[in-house]
Amino acid sequence: VDNLDMRGFSALQFSGGSAQNFTGIVAPDNNRVKIIYIKNTQAGTITAKHGATSLAANQLSLANAADYSMTTGKGLVVAYMNTLWVEIARSV
């Protein structure tokens, strides 16, 4: 999923049965700070991609500059700060 528009939302629950790549979130209006929680609740794995194919302002900056695969029950918290989505926390 490239450039997902989450304006007006602060949580994303993934409930698909197949694997998906998650590459970025549309930047909030006026570069405001925004926090989003992404959680996988089903069998399909979501892979959050570090610096992938979304527009530069919408890309994810993840810990250790590495992708993060979320299996069932796993989640990721990102915040938009200083023109970039930055990982704040993840479940392990």
Contacts in CASP RR format, 6 or more apart in sequence:
PFRMAT RR
TARGET T0000
AUTHOR 0000-0000-0000
METHOD contacts of the structure
MODEL  1
VDNLDMRGFSALQFSGGSAQNFTGIVAPDNNRVKIIYIKNTQAGTITAKH
GATSLAANQLSLANAADYSMTTGKGLVVAYMNTLWVEIARSV
1 20 0 8 1.000
1 21 0 8 1.000
1 22 0 8 1.000
1 23 0 8 1.000
1 24 0 8 1.000
2 23 0 8 1.000
2 24 0 8 1.000
2 52 0 8 1.000
2 53 0 8 1.000
2 54 0 8 1.000
2 58 0 8 1.000
3 23 0 8 1.000
3 24 0 8 1.000
3 25 0 8 1.000
3 26 0 8 1.000
3 54 0 8 1.000
3 55 0 8 1.000
3 58 0 8 1.000
4 12 0 8 1.000
4 22 0 8 1.000
4 24 0 8 1.000
4 25 0 8 1.000
4 26 0 8 1.000
5 25 0 8 1.000
5 26 0 8 1.000
6 12 0 8 1.000
6 25 0 8 1.000
6 26 0 8 1.000
6 34 0 8 1.000
6 36 0 8 1.000
7 26 0 8 1.000
7 28 0 8 1.000
7 29 0 8 1.000
9 36 0 8 1.000
10 34 0 8 1.000
10 35 0 8 1.000
10 36 0 8 1.000
10 37 0 8 1.000
11 36 0 8 1.000
11 37 0 8 1.000
11 38 0 8 1.000
11 39 0 8 1.000
12 36 0 8 1.000
12 37 0 8 1.000
12 38 0 8 1.000
12 39 0 8 1.000
13 39 0 8 1.000
13 41 0 8 1.000
14 20 0 8 1.000
14 38 0 8 1.000
14 39 0 8 1.000
14 40 0 8 1.000
14 41 0 8 1.000
14 42 0 8 1.000
14 44 0 8 1.000
14 46 0 8 1.000
14 70 0 8 1.000
15 41 0 8 1.000
15 42 0 8 1.000
16 42 0 8 1.000
16 43 0 8 1.000
16 44 0 8 1.000
17 42 0 8 1.000
17 43 0 8 1.000
17 44 0 8 1.000
18 44 0 8 1.000
19 44 0 8 1.000
19 45 0 8 1.000
19 46 0 8 1.000
19 47 0 8 1.000
20 44 0 8 1.000
20 45 0 8 1.000
20 46 0 8 1.000
20 47 0 8 1.000
21 46 0 8 1.000
21 47 0 8 1.000
21 49 0 8 1.000
21 52 0 8 1.000
22 38 0 8 1.000
22 46 0 8 1.000
22 47 0 8 1.000
22 48 0 8 1.000
22 49 0 8 1.000
22 60 0 8 1.000
23 49 0 8 1.000
23 51 0 8 1.000
23 52 0 8 1.000
23 53 0 8 1.000
23 54 0 8 1.000
23 59 0 8 1.000
23 60 0 8 1.000
24 49 0 8 1.000
24 52 0 8 1.000
24 54 0 8 1.000
24 58 0 8 1.000
24 59 0 8 1.000
24 60 0 8 1.000
24 85 0 8 1.000
25 36 0 8 1.000
25 54 0 8 1.000
25 58 0 8 1.000
25 60 0 8 1.000
25 78 0 8 1.000
25 80 0 8 1.000
25 85 0 8 1.000
26 58 0 8 1.000
27 57 0 8 1.000
27 58 0 8 1.000
27 80 0 8 1.000
27 83 0 8 1.000
27 85 0 8 1.000
28 34 0 8 1.000
28 80 0 8 1.000
31 80 0 8 1.000
31 82 0 8 1.000
31 83 0 8 1.000
32 80 0 8 1.000
33 79 0 8 1.000
33 80 0 8 1.000
33 81 0 8 1.000
34 79 0 8 1.000
34 80 0 8 1.000
35 77 0 8 1.000
35 78 0 8 1.000
35 79 0 8 1.000
35 80 0 8 1.000
35 88 0 8 1.000
36 77 0 8 1.000
36 78 0 8 1.000
36 79 0 8 1.000
36 80 0 8 1.000
37 75 0 8 1.000
37 76 0 8 1.000
37 77 0 8 1.000
38 46 0 8 1.000
38 48 0 8 1.000
38 70 0 8 1.000
38 75 0 8 1.000
38 76 0 8 1.000
38 77 0 8 1.000
38 78 0 8 1.000
39 70 0 8 1.000
39 73 0 8 1.000
39 74 0 8 1.000
39 75 0 8 1.000
39 76 0 8 1.000
40 46 0 8 1.000
40 70 0 8 1.000
40 71 0 8 1.000
40 72 0 8 1.000
40 73 0 8 1.000
40 74 0 8 1.000
40 75 0 8 1.000
41 72 0 8 1.000
41 73 0 8 1.000
42 72 0 8 1.000
43 72 0 8 1.000
44 71 0 8 1.000
44 72 0 8 1.000
45 69 0 8 1.000
45 70 0 8 1.000
45 71 0 8 1.000
46 69 0 8 1.000
46 70 0 8 1.000
47 67 0 8 1.000
47 68 0 8 1.000
47 69 0 8 1.000
47 70 0 8 1.000
48 60 0 8 1.000
48 62 0 8 1.000
48 67 0 8 1.000
48 68 0 8 1.000
48 69 0 8 1.000
48 70 0 8 1.000
48 76 0 8 1.000
49 60 0 8 1.000
49 67 0 8 1.000
50 59 0 8 1.000
50 60 0 8 1.000
50 61 0 8 1.000
50 62 0 8 1.000
50 65 0 8 1.000
50 66 0 8 1.000
50 67 0 8 1.000
50 68 0 8 1.000
51 59 0 8 1.000
51 60 0 8 1.000
51 61 0 8 1.000
51 62 0 8 1.000
52 59 0 8 1.000
52 60 0 8 1.000
54 60 0 8 1.000
57 83 0 8 1.000
57 84 0 8 1.000
58 85 0 8 1.000
59 84 0 8 1.000
59 85 0 8 1.000
60 78 0 8 1.000
60 85 0 8 1.000
60 87 0 8 1.000
61 84 0 8 1.000
61 85 0 8 1.000
61 86 0 8 1.000
61 87 0 8 1.000
62 68 0 8 1.000
62 87 0 8 1.000
63 87 0 8 1.000
63 90 0 8 1.000
68 76 0 8 1.000
68 87 0 8 1.000
68 90 0 8 1.000
70 76 0 8 1.000
70 91 0 8 1.000
73 91 0 8 1.000
74 90 0 8 1.000
74 91 0 8 1.000
74 92 0 8 1.000
75 90 0 8 1.000
75 91 0 8 1.000
76 87 0 8 1.000
76 89 0 8 1.000
76 90 0 8 1.000
76 91 0 8 1.000
77 87 0 8 1.000
77 88 0 8 1.000
77 89 0 8 1.000
77 90 0 8 1.000
78 85 0 8 1.000
78 86 0 8 1.000
78 87 0 8 1.000
78 88 0 8 1.000
79 85 0 8 1.000
79 86 0 8 1.000
79 88 0 8 1.000
80 86 0 8 1.000
END
